[in-house]
């Protein structure tokens, strides 16, 4: 979705605000989902949690399909050329994207993987881990509040309000950073610099391990539950700041090729996120939340240099890819 913003939002301020609004809805959903889902399941049975998801998916999916226009310039030009050929009855009108042989999917993917820059791989590795952490919270929280603290599932689901609050804070920070830093700097210099998106990511890379350490070492029955719930603010804000800043950065590095870059990123991090909760749960069960969580936090600390390196040397790294934006 964020890659589509590049097609019709031509300045970084508009893209940043749109992405902040988009992330507000997208990430508040997973944070609020366990709360709503647990209450619905408790009151109406587990089938209704699936029915509610299906109903909302159909309604909003259909609405999005009907109102979302085509934004790719190449596709729009192809359709316009087809209409003109049909109207004139000739084949003189041909757009640039129709000339030559279209590459196969395998050839296209091979070219993208060969020519993609190190920034895409660095971001994909880092974002895959962050994405996995987001999914792992669905296993961590029941373990901490149902197993360790002996809460009911409904009461335990309320602990996700910490992550929900963190997601809201992160979206506000992303919007404010765009309005008060990225926008004015672009207006002042009239230069497109993707690395301006990375300070919130650096902040998020610090918040995330801090929140995980906090969560891990307050997971004792004798420690007040609110102390552990509030750790979710750092986990939620750190994960969203890191994740959405990475998406925005890749979109602005690859511009017209953003959807291809994000497709690679999405595929790899989705595979990682699918396996991560299983591996993470085994780690937590065998070592305990305290030790297992500290290992995850330590990995997050080890990954902090990734966004810092791109923030400092991103213009050099971008030069290694023929698809990336160059000054």
C-alpha positions in Angstrom: 0.0 0.0 0.0 2.8 2.4 0.9 4.5 1.8 -2.4 1.3 3.1 -4.1 1.7 6.5 -2.4 4.8 7.1 -4.6 2.6 7.0 -7.7 0.3 9.9 -6.8 1.9 11.7 -3.8 4.9 13.4 -5.3 6.3 15.2 -2.3 7.8 13.5 0.9 5.5 15.4 3.3 2.3 14.0 1.7 3.8 10.5 1.6 4.9 10.7 5.3 1.5 11.9 6.5 -0.4 9.3 4.4 1.9 6.6 5.8 1.3 7.7 9.4 -2.4 7.6 8.9 -2.1 4.2 7.2 0.0 2.7 10.0 -2.4 4.1 12.6 -5.2 1.9 11.2 -3.0 -1.1 10.2 -1.1 -1.5 13.5 -3.8 -0.5 15.9 -5.8 -3.4 14.5 -3.3 -6.1 15.6 -3.0 -4.5 18.9 -6.7 -4.2 19.5 -7.5 -7.6 17.8 -6.6 -9.8 20.8 -8.7 -7.6 23.1 -11.8 -7.7 20.8 -11.2 -11.3 19.7 -11.0 -12.6 23.3 -14.1 -10.8 24.4 -16.1 -12.0 21.3 -14.9 -15.6 21.8 -15.7 -15.5 25.5 -19.2 -14.1 24.9 -20.3 -15.8 21.6 -17.9 -18.6 21.0 -14.7 -19.0 18.8 -16.6 -19.2 15.5 -17.8 -15.6 15.9 -14.2 -14.3 16.1 -13.8 -15.8 12.6 -17.2 -14.4 11.4 -16.4 -10.9 12.6 -13.1 -11.0 10.8 -14.7 -12.3 7.6 -17.5 -9.7 7.7 -15.2 -6.7 8.1 -12.7 -8.1 5.5 -15.4 -8.5 2.9 -17.0 -5.1 3.6 -13.8 -3.0 3.7 -12.1 -5.1 1.0 -14.9 -4.6 -1.4 -15.1 -0.9 -0.6 -11.3 -0.5 -1.2 -11.6 -2.5 -4.5 -14.4 -0.2 -5.8 -12.9 3.2 -4.8 -9.1 2.7 -5.2 -8.0 3.9 -8.7 -5.1 2.5 -10.8 -2.1 4.7 -9.9 0.7 3.1 -12.0 1.7 5.5 -14.8 2.8 2.6 -17.0 -0.6 0.8 -16.7 -2.6 4.1 -17.1 -0.6 4.8 -20.3 -1.1 1.3 -21.6 -4.9 1.5 -21.1 -5.0 4.9 -22.7 -3.1 3.6 -25.8 -5.4 0.6 -26.0 -8.5 2.9 -26.0 -7.0 5.1 -28.7 -6.1 2.1 -30.9 -9.7 0.8 -30.5 -11.1 4.2 -31.3 -8.9 4.9 -34.3 -8.8 1.3 -35.6 -5.0 1.4 -36.0 -2.0 0.3 -34.1 0.1 3.5 -34.4 -0.4 4.5 -30.8 2.0 2.6 -28.7 3.3 3.6 -25.2 6.8 3.0 -24.1 6.0 0.1 -21.7 4.5 -1.8 -24.6 7.6 -1.7 -26.8 9.9 -4.7 -26.7 9.3 -8.1 -25.2 8.0 -8.2 -21.7 10.3 -10.1 -19.3 9.0 -13.3 -17.6 8.4 -13.2 -13.9 11.5 -15.3 -13.3 13.7 -13.0 -15.4 12.2 -9.9 -13.7 12.8 -11.3 -10.2 16.3 -12.4 -11.1 17.1 -8.9 -12.3 15.6 -7.2 -9.2 17.6 -9.5 -6.8 20.8 -9.0 -8.8 20.5 -5.3 -9.0 18.9 -4.4 -5.7 21.1 -2.5 -3.3 22.5 -3.5 0.0 20.1 -1.0 1.6 17.2 -3.3 0.6 18.9 -6.4 2.2 19.9 -4.5 5.3 16.4 -3.2 5.8 14.8 -6.5 5.0 16.9 -8.3 7.6 16.2 -5.7 10.3 12.5 -5.3 9.4 12.0 -9.1 9.4 13.1 -9.4 12.9 10.9 -6.4 14.0 8.0 -8.0 12.2 8.6 -11.2 14.0 8.6 -9.4 17.3 5.2 -8.0 16.5 3.8 -11.5 15.9 5.7 -13.0 18.9 3.8 -10.7 21.2 0.7 -12.7 20.5 2.5 -15.6 22.2 4.4 -13.6 24.8 1.5 -11.9 26.4 -0.7 -15.0 27.1 2.4 -16.7 28.5 3.2 -13.7 30.8 -0.3 -12.9 32.0 -2.2 -16.2 31.8 0.5 -18.7 32.7 2.7 -16.6 35.0 0.2 -14.2 36.6 -2.8 -16.7 36.4 -5.2 -14.1 34.8 -8.2 -15.1 32.8 -7.9 -14.8 29.0 -10.2 -11.8 28.9 -8.2 -10.0 31.6 -4.9 -10.9 30.0 -6.1 -9.5 26.7 -6.4 -6.1 28.3 -2.6 -6.0 28.7 -2.5 -5.3 24.9 -3.6 -1.8 25.6 0.0 -1.0 26.3 1.0 -2.0 22.8 -2.0 -0.1 21.4 -0.9 3.0 23.2 2.6 2.6 21.8 1.3 2.2 18.3 -0.7 5.5 18.6 2.4 7.3 20.0 4.5 6.0 17.1 2.1 7.1 14.5 2.0 10.6 16.0 5.8 10.7 16.1 6.0 9.7 12.4 3.5 12.4 11.4 5.2 15.1 13.5 8.6 14.1 12.1 7.3 14.5 8.6 5.6 17.8 9.2 8.3 19.5 11.3 11.5 18.0 9.8 11.2 16.2 6.5 8.8 18.7 4.9 10.7 21.9 5.9 14.1 20.3 4.9 12.7 19.4 1.5 11.2 22.9 1.0 14.5 24.5 2.1 16.9 22.4 -0.1 14.5 21.1 -2.8 16.4 17.8 -2.6 15.0 14.4 -2.2 17.0 12.7 0.6 15.5 9.3 1.7 17.8 9.1 4.8 15.7 11.9 6.4 13.2 9.1 7.2 15.6 7.2 9.4 15.8 9.2 12.8 12.5 7.7 14.0 13.7 4.3 13.0 16.9 4.8 15.1 14.7 6.0 18.0 12.5 2.9 17.5 15.5 0.6 17.5 16.3 1.8 21.0 12.8 1.7 22.3 12.2 -1.9 21.1 14.9 -3.7 23.1 14.3 -1.4 26.1 10.6 -2.5 26.1 11.5 -6.2 25.7 14.0 -6.0 28.6 11.4 -4.2 30.7 8.7 -6.7 29.8 11.0 -9.7 30.5 12.2 -8.6 33.9 8.8 -7.5 35.3 7.3 -10.9 34.5 7.0 -12.0 38.1 3.7 -12.4 40.0 5.0 -10.2 42.8 5.8 -7.3 40.4 2.7 -5.0 39.9 1.0 -5.9 36.6 0.9 -2.3 35.4 4.7 -2.2 35.4 4.7 -4.9 32.8 1.7 -3.5 30.9 3.4 -0.2 30.4 6.4 -1.9 28.8 4.1 -2.5 25.9 4.2 1.2 25.1 7.9 0.9 24.3 7.5 -2.4 22.5 4.6 -1.0 20.4 6.1 2.3 19.6 9.6 0.9 18.9 8.3 -1.8 16.6 6.0 0.6 14.6 8.7 3.4 14.4 11.2 0.9 13.1 8.9 -0.9 10.7 7.1 2.1 9.1 10.2 4.2 8.9 11.8 1.3 7.0 8.8 1.0 4.6 8.9 4.8 4.0 12.7 4.7 3.4 12.5 1.9 0.9 9.6 3.6 -0.9 11.7 6.8 -1.2 14.9 5.0 -2.2 13.3 3.0 -5.0 10.4 5.4 -6.0 8.9 4.0 -9.3 10.4 0.6 -8.4 9.1 0.8 -4.8 6.5 -1.8 -5.2 9.0 -4.3 -6.5 11.4 -3.6 -3.6 8.6 -3.8 -1.1 7.4 -7.1 -2.6 10.8 -8.6 -1.9 10.8 -7.2 1.5 7.3 -8.3 2.3 7.9 -11.9 1.1 11.0 -12.4 3.1 9.8 -10.8 6.3 6.4 -12.7 6.1 8.2 -16.0 5.9 10.4 -14.9 8.8 7.3 -13.8 10.8 5.5 -17.0 10.2 8.3 -19.1 11.7 9.4 -16.6 14.4 6.5 -17.1 16.9 7.1 -20.8 16.9 10.9 -20.5 17.5 10.3 -17.7 20.0 7.7 -19.6 21.9 10.1 -22.6 22.3 12.7 -20.1 23.5 10.4 -18.6 26.1 9.0 -21.9 27.3 12.4 -23.6 27.7 14.3 -20.7 29.2 11.5 -18.6 30.7 10.3 -15.2 29.8 13.1 -13.5 31.8 16.1 -15.2 30.0 14.3 -15.9 26.7 13.1 -12.3 26.5 16.6 -11.0 27.4 18.0 -13.0 24.5 15.5 -11.4 22.1 16.3 -8.0 23.5 20.0 -8.6 23.1 19.5 -9.5 19.4 17.6 -6.2 19.0 20.5 -4.3 20.6 22.9 -6.0 18.1 20.7 -4.7 15.2 20.7 -1.1 16.4 23.7 -0.2 14.1 21.7 -1.2 11.0 19.6 2.0 10.7 22.5 4.1 12.0 24.7 2.9 9.2 22.1 3.6 6.6 21.4 7.1 8.1 25.1 7.9 7.9 26.2 6.2 4.7 22.9 5.7 2.9 23.8 7.8 -0.1 26.9 5.7 -0.7 24.9 2.4 -0.3 22.3 3.6 -2.7 25.0 4.1 -5.4 25.4 0.3 -5.5 22.0 -0.3 -7.1 20.8 0.8 -10.5 17.2 0.9 -9.3 17.8 3.2 -6.3 17.3 7.0 -6.3 20.6 8.9 -6.9 21.2 12.5 -6.3 
